[in-house]
Amino acid sequence: MATRQTSSNGKPKSPRVQVVLPEDLCNRLAALASLESRTVSNMAKVLIQQGIQRYEQQNVAPLHQSYPQNTEVFRSALEAQQPKRLQGAPRRLRLHRP
């Protein structure tokens, strides 16, 4: 799972992911980054983006496009349900004030 940190001014930073690479692959990544005058991290980001785009083009639909549909189906199903009264609900609520 990606971790998100906050900067010193309180704004959230981009999520971070830790990946373990074989030494040969790490050296090849560093060489590519050097050729394109990028940091190793930025080069990895670019290559991951390209790989995901290629994967989505070869397979059905992009993963991020299916979420709104699923959300709408779920929302419609919830709205179609009849409201139910809670059984055994308290007759009077007491507010606890410290």
Contacts in CASP RR format, 6 or more apart in sequence:
PFRMAT RR
TARGET T0000
AUTHOR 0000-0000-0000
METHOD contacts of the structure
MODEL  1
MATRQTSSNGKPKSPRVQVVLPEDLCNRLAALASLESRTVSNMAKVLIQQ
GIQRYEQQNVAPLHQSYPQNTEVFRSALEAQQPKRLQGAPRRLRLHRP
2 15 0 8 1.000
2 16 0 8 1.000
2 17 0 8 1.000
3 15 0 8 1.000
3 16 0 8 1.000
3 17 0 8 1.000
4 12 0 8 1.000
4 13 0 8 1.000
4 14 0 8 1.000
4 15 0 8 1.000
4 16 0 8 1.000
5 12 0 8 1.000
5 13 0 8 1.000
5 16 0 8 1.000
6 12 0 8 1.000
6 13 0 8 1.000
7 13 0 8 1.000
19 44 0 8 1.000
21 29 0 8 1.000
29 40 0 8 1.000
29 43 0 8 1.000
29 44 0 8 1.000
29 47 0 8 1.000
30 40 0 8 1.000
32 43 0 8 1.000
32 47 0 8 1.000
33 39 0 8 1.000
33 40 0 8 1.000
33 42 0 8 1.000
33 43 0 8 1.000
36 43 0 8 1.000
38 46 0 8 1.000
56 62 0 8 1.000
56 63 0 8 1.000
END
